[in-house]
């Protein structure tokens, strides 16, 4: 497996020329990196006008590895080829490093760039990327990979220290300014160009042939808006290791490439990485699922559009209490289930907003909150089935979409019935989250190891023995006249998860999902908006003048349409139908990758029946399978890699309501989410699809 590293942008608040004067001092060796033994120049080229320089060095590095590794490898030193291309005119340095030792077993490739800060020409930016691919290493590939990445991470940490060390050395010598390069009045008399320094001897820097234009464009391409600065990470996100920074940057770049439009903030992306111990693939998977969920239920607009029911205003006990070292949310025992799902989501959304605001106010990263839950008065009557089911559903949704937002949860005055409740809900809570739960019975929270270990005494609520007057609403007992039946209450609570303009469907290998749309007037417009939540699919639109037969429930039937064992998969095109005779394709097939968001429209030419189809996309090797459709469905239930999932919304508009773009649909009677409309760029009046990549 290839290990990759991407650094944030490191900013030196010094001019480029002074940074270069410090940089050349690290050769031929550097005391700050003891394993960097020596280096020798093997190639040197310079331009006629002295504007550019190319130096190739062969660097000798001590193999910092256990003695067993050294004996197996038969080497004490490793050699790397270090190529420097300096463009003084454009004020840019491009560095490329590859390994010479074990190059047939291990591939190391590193690229670094020093460039001028795009917003301040007196500052210098530094970036680096690297990859490590161990093809074979005497049967110890995994151990060698971990050792190499650990050593590389340690070297990265010293990068900034090295430049600052030599900057200090220059300052001690009286060198605080290096003039910029300017074209010479006459051709340089020698093959070297002397770089004058203020109040100090000159530093000789070789000058090479001009940089190719393609390479120069690559060096200077620094879209600052898409970059993360190292100081920004430390200030707003906290102290991360170099490899953790790399995971954040790579996941953020992937989101920018595949989710055009609104993407989550860096703090939110970081939570998903932490929830999966910075496993990039696992974090990307759960983040994609969460983004689809947010879009499906329009959670981004919850705080602006949802109003808390009057019932909760009158009787709900709980609210935000304080913020200093963190933020505190206090809730008491009279918890209502009516409207609780929406309330919990609004609390989490507000918590994210408060974290962001307090990070700016207090000048340090604040990413989570402490929750106090007072369970005094909880008894068996509270453990009724609809309430517990709602609680389990809430836990599931919060775990999946708000990871690493809980600093700790302090459960106070837990009654004897609490172990019963804990037994029911704890299996649904992630192990890392369970470790954040602290339970206190009776008045144990007032003693050693209690609240004072987590909250300053002056901000502990007065009703819990603290000194702070708590203004959280006290709520009250709900009158019996407002009681709802269990069935009605459960149905109401499910509405947030099920009442949405979007629907989901499973797409199996050999069993596409198909949607029937009947059109009575030509020039009507079929619009669609769908996300590929899992796997890759092929999207098609077909037309037929006759209606497909109603889907049959008998999955063993050999004729006609079928409904797969999955309840959210439907097939309409009869196996006996012939393409071009019984039905025809009216759109070019579109291959859609996992994580993509697709919006488009089709202007119908004929009345009749249109079928939107999402079909499983597989490699050519498996596309020739001769398995029957039902057998494929049954097989797909056993093999998760043969299953895709899409979330979709479709709408039919009269031609008079369609004005040529998906954005205009929102101003008519379309139910498209604001997020979908904002990410659409299609402006064609004929059939079109737009994929957000």
Rosetta blueprint (number, residue, H / E / L):
1 X L
2 X L
3 X E
4 X E
5 X E
6 X E
7 X L
8 X L
9 X E
10 X E
11 X E
12 X E
13 X L
14 X L
15 X L
16 X H
17 X H
18 X H
19 X H
20 X H
21 X H
22 X H
23 X H
24 X H
25 X H
26 X H
27 X L
28 X L
29 X L
30 X L
31 X L
32 X L
33 X L
34 X L
35 X L
36 X E
37 X E
38 X E
39 X E
40 X E
41 X E
42 X E
43 X E
44 X E
45 X E
46 X E
47 X L
48 X L
49 X L
50 X L
51 X L
52 X E
53 X E
54 X E
55 X E
56 X E
57 X E
58 X E
59 X E
60 X E
61 X E
62 X E
63 X L
64 X L
65 X L
66 X L
67 X H
68 X H
69 X H
70 X H
71 X H
72 X H
73 X H
74 X L
75 X L
76 X L
77 X E
78 X E
79 X E
80 X E
81 X E
82 X E
83 X E
84 X E
85 X E
86 X E
87 X E
88 X L
89 X L
90 X L
91 X L
92 X E
93 X E
94 X E
95 X E
96 X E
97 X E
98 X E
99 X E
100 X L
101 X L
102 X L
103 X L
104 X L
105 X L
106 X E
107 X E
108 X E
109 X E
110 X E
111 X E
112 X E
113 X E
114 X E
115 X E
116 X E
117 X L
118 X L
119 X L
120 X L
121 X L
122 X L
123 X L
124 X E
125 X E
126 X E
127 X E
128 X E
129 X E
130 X E
131 X E
132 X E
133 X E
134 X E
135 X L
136 X L
137 X L
138 X L
139 X L
140 X L
141 X H
142 X H
143 X H
144 X H
145 X H
146 X H
147 X H
148 X H
149 X H
150 X H
151 X H
152 X H
153 X H
154 X H
155 X H
156 X H
157 X H
158 X H
159 X H
160 X H
161 X H
162 X H
163 X H
164 X H
165 X H
166 X H
167 X H
168 X H
169 X H
170 X H
171 X H
172 X H
173 X L
174 X L
175 X L
176 X L
177 X L
178 X L
179 X L
180 X L
181 X L
182 X L
183 X L
184 X L
185 X L
186 X L
187 X L
188 X L
189 X L
190 X L
191 X L
192 X E
193 X E
194 X E
195 X E
196 X E
197 X E
198 X L
199 X L
200 X E
201 X E
202 X E
203 X E
204 X E
205 X E
206 X E
207 X L
208 X E
209 X L
210 X L
211 X L
212 X L
213 X H
214 X H
215 X H
216 X H
217 X H
218 X H
219 X H
220 X H
221 X L
222 X L
223 X L
224 X H
225 X H
226 X H
227 X L
228 X L
229 X E
230 X H
231 X H
232 X H
233 X H
234 X H
235 X H
236 X H
237 X H
238 X L
239 X L
240 X L
241 X L
242 X H
243 X H
244 X H
245 X H
246 X H
247 X H
248 X H
249 X H
250 X H
251 X H
252 X H
253 X H
254 X H
255 X H
256 X H
257 X H
258 X H
259 X L
260 X L
261 X L
262 X L
263 X L
264 X L
265 X L
266 X H
267 X H
268 X H
269 X H
270 X H
271 X H
272 X H
273 X H
274 X H
275 X H
276 X L
277 X L
278 X L
279 X L
280 X H
281 X H
282 X H
283 X H
284 X H
285 X H
286 X H
287 X H
288 X H
289 X H
290 X H
291 X H
292 X H
293 X H
294 X H
295 X H
296 X H
297 X L
298 X L
299 X H
300 X H
301 X H
302 X H
303 X H
304 X H
305 X H
306 X L
307 X L
308 X L
309 X L
310 X H
311 X H
312 X H
313 X H
314 X H
315 X H
316 X L
317 X L
318 X E
319 X E
320 X E
321 X E
322 X E
323 X E
324 X L
325 X L
326 X L
327 X E
328 X E
329 X E
330 X E
331 X E
332 X L
333 X L
334 X L
335 X L
336 X L
337 X L
338 X L
339 X L
340 X H
341 X H
342 X H
343 X H
344 X H
345 X H
346 X H
347 X H
348 X H
349 X H
350 X H
351 X H
352 X H
353 X H
354 X H
355 X H
356 X H
357 X H
358 X H
359 X H
360 X H
361 X H
362 X H
363 X L
364 X L
365 X L
366 X L
367 X L
368 X L
369 X E
370 X E
371 X E
372 X E
373 X E
374 X E
375 X L
376 X L
377 X L
378 X L
379 X L
380 X H
381 X H
382 X H
383 X L
384 X L
385 X H
386 X H
387 X H
388 X H
389 X H
390 X H
391 X H
392 X H
393 X H
394 X H
395 X H
396 X H
397 X H
398 X H
399 X H
400 X H
401 X H
402 X L
403 X L
404 X L
405 X L
406 X E
407 X E
408 X E
409 X E
410 X E
411 X E
412 X E
413 X E
414 X E
415 X L
416 X L
417 X L
418 X H
419 X H
420 X H
421 X H
422 X H
423 X H
424 X H
425 X H
426 X H
427 X H
428 X H
429 X L
430 X L
431 X H
432 X H
433 X H
434 X H
435 X L
436 X L
437 X E
438 X E
439 X E
440 X E
441 X E
442 X L
443 X L
444 X H
445 X H
446 X H
447 X L
448 X L
449 X L
450 X L
451 X H
452 X H
453 X H
454 X L
455 X L
456 X L
457 X H
458 X H
459 X H
460 X L
461 X E
462 X H
463 X H
464 X H
465 X L
466 X L
467 X L
468 X E
469 X L
470 X L
471 X L
472 X L
473 X L
474 X L
475 X L
476 X L
477 X L
478 X L
479 X L
480 X H
481 X H
482 X H
483 X L
484 X L
485 X L
486 X H
487 X H
488 X H
489 X H
490 X H
491 X H
492 X H
493 X H
494 X H
495 X H
496 X H
497 X H
498 X H
499 X L
500 X L
501 X L
502 X L
503 X E
504 X E
505 X E
506 X E
507 X E
508 X E
509 X L
510 X L
511 X E
512 X L
513 X E
514 X E
515 X E
516 X E
517 X E
518 X E
519 X E
520 X L
521 X L
522 X L
523 X L
524 X L
525 X E
526 X E
527 X E
528 X E
529 X E
530 X E
531 X E
532 X E
533 X E
534 X E
535 X L
536 X L
537 X E
538 X E
539 X E
540 X E
541 X E
542 X E
543 X E
544 X E
545 X L
546 X L
547 X L
548 X L
549 X L
550 X L
551 X L
552 X E
553 X L
554 X L
555 X L
556 X L
557 X L
558 X L
559 X L
560 X L
561 X L
562 X E
563 X E
564 X L
565 X L
566 X L
567 X L
568 X L
569 X L
570 X E
571 X L
572 X L
573 X L
574 X L
575 X L
576 X L
577 X L
578 X L
579 X E
580 X L
581 X L
582 X L
583 X E
584 X E
585 X E
586 X L
587 X L
588 X L
589 X L
590 X E
591 X E
592 X E
593 X L
594 X L
595 X L
596 X L
597 X E
598 X E
599 X E
600 X E
601 X E
602 X E
603 X E
604 X L
605 X L
606 X L
607 X L
608 X E
609 X E
610 X E
611 X E
612 X E
613 X E
614 X E
615 X E
616 X E
617 X L
618 X L
619 X L
620 X H
621 X H
622 X H
623 X H
624 X L
625 X L
626 X L
627 X L
628 X L
629 X H
630 X H
631 X H
632 X H
633 X H
634 X H
635 X H
636 X H
637 X H
638 X H
639 X L
640 X H
641 X H
642 X H
643 X E
644 X E
645 X E
646 X E
647 X E
648 X E
649 X E
650 X E
651 X E
652 X E
653 X E
654 X L
655 X H
656 X H
657 X H
658 X L
659 X L
660 X L
661 X L
662 X H
663 X H
664 X H
665 X H
666 X L
667 X L
668 X L
669 X L
670 X L
671 X L
672 X L
673 X L
674 X H
675 X H
676 X H
677 X H
678 X H
679 X L
680 X L
681 X L
682 X L
683 X L
684 X L
685 X L
686 X L
687 X L
688 X E
689 X E
690 X E
691 X E
692 X E
693 X L
